[in-house]
Amino acid sequence: MNRWDYSKQFSNYHFDPTVDEDAAPHYKIIGNVGIDLYKIYQEQLLKHDLVLSGFFNRLSVQANKDDVPFTSIYDEEELKFLNLDPDHKFFYCLDANDNPTVQKIINFFGFEKYGAIFHTQKPGQLFPYHIDELPGIKNNQKISWLDEDPKWASRFEIQVLDWVPGHVWAVGNTYWKQWKAGEILWHDWRNTPHGTCNFGRSERITLQITGLCTEKTIEIINSSILSQPTKEIKCK
């Protein structure tokens, strides 16, 4: 079984490509952190190396451990199905956990167990359409309490730079585009398929924060109103 078929069986997404989701996307824009994340990214480059990330090393890089994710066997079959090289890399990873400003953002979201990492997707790199499994947050357990109650884990994607043509972020049957630096996206990790690629002329850099939720986290997610202008959430 490949990764797509494995994850799809746990999802309640409709998987109907004819459904128009542009007006009601399967994601929420939470707000804007109001922080110069590119400056923080440059600070982290002085402390850590950029590490190429693919199915077989990205979780160990994020968690700074050598555990083999339980998804590995499905990931391997996924790469075969897609006719991609077994060592296909999606993006570069840069550790962000030890940055004090990033820690303030994490605290704002109210996360308990968490991981923060910058993703740098260079021109030509892609991460095929997939559904998240979060082995790191699930303690690498194939069957976890989070599968029964997935609302208690969340992932926020925060853009470091303004959107430019060629930076592609697909969520369900639509696309997140024309974002501003600092903008935050949330989607339902257990159910919503998504993928990214970069066929632009510059790097796409995203700060990804994943963690176990508290009531504060869930309140932030539920209070988001899609129709309102992107608001600064004051993580400073």
Secondary structure, 3 states (H helix, E strand, C coil): CCHHHHHHCCCCCCCCCCCCCCCCCCCEEEEECCCCHHHHHHHHHCCCCCEEEECCCHHHHHHCCCCCCCCHHHHHHHHHHCCCCCCCEEEEEEECCCCHHHHHHHHHHCCCCEEEEEEEECCCCEEEEECCCCCCCCCCCCCCHHHHCHHHEEEEEEECCCCCCCEEEEECCEEECCCCCCEEEECCCCCCCEEEEECCCCCEEEEEEEEECCHHHHHHHHHCCCCCCCCECCCC
